[in-house]
Amino acid sequence: MGRRRAHEYVVKEASTRRQVLDRKAAGDEHAAAPMRPPTWADSTDDQRSGLRAIEARWASRAAAEGTPSQVLGRRPRRQPDPSSYAAWMSPSPERQLPRRDRPQLQPRLAARIQQQVPSPDTTDEAAATAEPPPPWAHVWRVLHTSHLDRSQRVTAWRLLHGKLIVGAFLRRIHRPDAAGHRCPHPGCVHHAATLTHVLMTCPLAAAVWDWFAATWAAITGEDAPPRSTDLLLADDQRTWRPASQLRPLWHSLRLATIYQLWAAYQRARHQPDAAQSAGAVAARILFSSRKALLGDWRLATVTIRQTAGVLSDWLRGRDPKLTREEFRERWCHRDVLCVLGAEPDAQLLIRWSAHHLVPLPA
């Protein structure tokens, strides 16, 4: 099947069906829809699900008794030791006949196939009665947006799964590094480095999010978004959501802020002597946002296929061309961040700087 082997498609489809069956068995009402992010709670004030439940499990596991060797060396009962046993050593199970070749299923196979053939009337009825997408469906679409920075999307993807390795997670798996379990910020050295603390409640993160909210209010002219963990970290828009024309800008600024806060935490962990301030983090967010703005402007003014220095036939796939109207809708809201005239040859004027819109925090 092209350049890929046929069994790769079969394995992927089988894995998808198994995940759907497991989610149905667990009582998931959106079993066939995109997977619910683990950091999403049942409701915005629920303490028993989402990111709060993940961090509670980390704390309970870390407080349990045990040593690293005792925890990592355990295995389920009646399971062989993986250090001296491999799966290929056991005999292969007997293969069953395909379902279509089983005698007890042949009489019902034709009737089932006929029932599965949709008619035009049933197709329209199915479209009318289709369930609305779950509220977290947009989260995965955002992470698959190609014009956003890949490092930022990877960080947000790991955050949605609760897989960013912070100090609380290291303590949960009993890593013997007591200093690394605490927040490296000088003002909160006695706080455990959880995802909520590192990216939201730490004084450094709180000052950066305040600057982010003030910047968003200056861009839109409306009230600032609430400083909610569900909204800012998991993009849970059930209580507050930006306008439809501002969603690309919202996702770009939010992912840039999360990525720079995570990078600041990593620098503080590995370079304790390096000074980390909210102003420095906000300056990096401003720099990355201006870089994304200039990158989109280049797509709107330059044909990448003709200036890449190689044959245009080599550059296959989606054309990265961006029209001026699309660029204006993405970045020129109320002419606050940048100004672009209506003339076909109008040049871009970037207004957003460290002093123009909202001053950087101290």
Summary of the structure (lengths in Angstrom):
residues: 362
radius of gyration: 25.9
end to end distance: 57.8
largest distance: 77.8
contacts: 882
relative contact order: 0.09
helix: 54%
strand: 2%
